[in-house]
Amino acid sequence: MSKVNDQHLDEIAAARAQTDYNRAVEPCGPSCGCAGPLRGAEEDFETRLKAALEKVRPFLQMDGGDLELVAIEDNNALIRLMGACQSCSISTVHMKMGVETAIKKEIPEFGELITID
């Protein structure tokens, strides 16, 4: 059995404190499932939804499209398609398979995107 000295115990304590600090200031990520600091009571569903939409909007904008969040009902987002997305024949697929999936990775309790005119 090895002997543990005080310096080694101090190093372990410092490493644990740093890990606890990192957990307090950084979210674990969408795959973790914990509430994390960015998913706590301080940040509501609408704020998280808007942040998730902002992450995907540049991909729509690269092709001349965009979307607008019109309302939130229950855990569903009512959106209005804009630009090239309005006339795109496969915008429904993009919204369901791309945007909705990306949002659900960020917000597991998210319901669905509902496109309105």
Summary of the structure (lengths in Angstrom):
residues: 117
radius of gyration: 20.8
end to end distance: 72.0
largest distance: 72.0
contacts: 281
relative contact order: 0.13
helix: 51%
strand: 18%
